[in-house]
Amino acid sequence: LDFLNCVVFNPVKCGNTSVSSLFRLIDSGRSTILLDEAEMLKNSEEAGDLKRILNMGYKSDGVVMRTNKDNAMAVETFQTYSPKAIASINKVDETLSSRGITITMIKTGDKKKGNVVISKDSWNWGVLRDRLRVLFLSLASEANRIYRNDNEINQLSCRKNELWSTLLVVARLVGGDAFTRLKEIALKT
């Protein structure tokens, strides 16, 4: 999460967060949510509400509706879609897990690697973030063409295709054997 916090668009790294603040944050800023300590998703009614927001928010049409008591009980709609990364020592539940790509990290015994600190001050991340944004914006029409016309992009089934197709487009843009390697990983998961 520390690395993502340095390179993604509009990151918000949080731990214990309320449901209402999370969906309002997503709706107002399309923030990339970096949720740490996901063990909190196990218990309580609040955890259940948070899981429902995360479950809905993996697709662009996910919303939550709330009644605004200060505005004649008007119903307000909040978008729940945004990029999200969830860190947890334990596995997250199956429903939430099925809506994302799991990356298992392994503890290192190498002190040199283990003591590397990634922070916003450890490198000029702003330059990298800006260059990545410009690169992706300049390739958007080509990415769209690949997504719509490349017969190998949308061959995975159902949710697996939803999760991996965009990454496969990026791998196709990267070139070399990136696409083949990523597709092999997607098929194994």
N, C-alpha and C positions, 0 to 999 in steps of 0.2 A: 504494500500500500504506500510505503514511503516513496518508492520509485514512481508509481503512478501519480502520486500527489504532485510530483515535479513536472510531469510531461502531458497530462491529460487536460482537456478543456474544462475550465471552471470547476476545479476539484473542491469537494467538501469532504474532509476526513472527519468521521464522527464515530463515537462509540455508543453510549447510551443516549438515544435520541427519541423524542416522542413522535408518535405517528403523525400528528397534525403538523409539527414542524418539518418533518421529512417531506410530506406531499406538497406542502406550501413552498418549500425550498426547491423542489424539482419543478413545480409549475412556474415559479417566478424566474428561475435562472437557468433551467435546463442543465443543472449542475451534474457533474459526474460524482456520484455518491460512492465514497470509499468507506464502507461500514466495517469497523473493527469490532472484535469481541462478539461475534455472532452467536456465541453460546447463549446470549440473552434471548434468542429466538425460541428457546425450548419451552418456557413456561409463561404463564400469566395471560390474561385477556389482552393486555397491551401488546404482548409478543405475537398473539394471534392476529391482531389488526395489522401489525407491522409486516408479518409474513404475507398477508393478503395484498398489501401495497406492493411489496417486492414481487409477488407472483404476478400481479397485474401489469407491473411496470416493465416487463421485458419486451412488450410489443407496443408499437406506436399508438395504438388506439386505447390503451389502458387509462382509465379515469377512476376517480373516487368522487362521490358527491356528498356534500355536507349542507345542512340547513344553517343559514346565517340568521341568528336570532336578533341581530341588530338591524336587519334590513327586511322587516316584515316577513320573516321566515322564508325568504327567497332561497331557492336551491342553487348552490354554487358548484361548479364542476372544476376539478383540479386534475391536470395531466399527471400521470405517474410514470410515464416513459422517460428514461434517461439511461445513459451508461451507468453500470454499477459494478463494483468489485466488493466481494464479501470475504472477510478473513475470519477463519475459525480454526481452533485447534481440533475440534470434533467435526464430524461430517454434519452438513446441514440436512434438513429433512428431504425426503425423496422428491416431493412436489417442487420445492424451490430448486433443488439440484437439477431437476430436469429442464429448468428454464435458463441454464447457464452452462458454461464450460468450466469444468473443474481442473485446477492446476494444483497438483500435490507438491508441496515443497518439503525438502528433506533437511533436517538439521545437519550442520557441518561440525566436524571436530577440528577443523582448520581455523585457528584463532585469527589468522590474517584475513580470511574471508569473512568469518563470523563477526569481526569487529569493524567491518566497513560501515560507515555511517552515511546514509543518504539523507541529505536535507536540502532545502531550497537554497542554502548558501554553499553547498559543496561543489557546485558547478554552475555554469551559466545556462540553466535550464530554460530560461525565457527565450533565448536564441533558438534552441532546439525546438521548443514548442511552436514558436512562430514559423520556423522553416517547415515543420511538419504540417501545420495548418495551410500554408501557402501551397505546399506540394499536393495535399489532398484536394484543395479547392481547384487547383489547375488540372487535376486528373479526374474530376468529378464526372464530366461527360463521357470520358473513356471508360470509367468504372461502370457507369450506367449502361453503356453499350455492351460491355462484357457481361454484366448481370443479365441483360435481356436476351442476348444472342449466343452466348457460349453454352453449348449443349452439355458441357461437363460440370457447369456450376450448380445447377439445381437437380442433381441426380440423387441426393440423399433423401431419406424419407421424412416427411412430416416435420416434427419439431427439430430433429437433427438438421434438416435443411434450413430452417429458420435461424438456427444458431450459427451454422458454419458458412452459409453462402456468402455473406459479406466478407468474411475473412478469406475465403477462397478467391473472391474478386481481387482483394489486396494482394494475395499471393500470385495471382496471374499477372498483376501489374508489376510486381517485383521481378518476375521472370526467373530464368534458370530453373532449378528443380524445386523451387519453393512450393509451387502448386501441387506437384506430385507428392511431396513429403507431407504437406498439410492435409491433403485429401486422405492419405494413408492414416494419419492420426485421427481424423474425423470419423473414418470408417471403423476404427478400433474402439472408439468411445461408446 
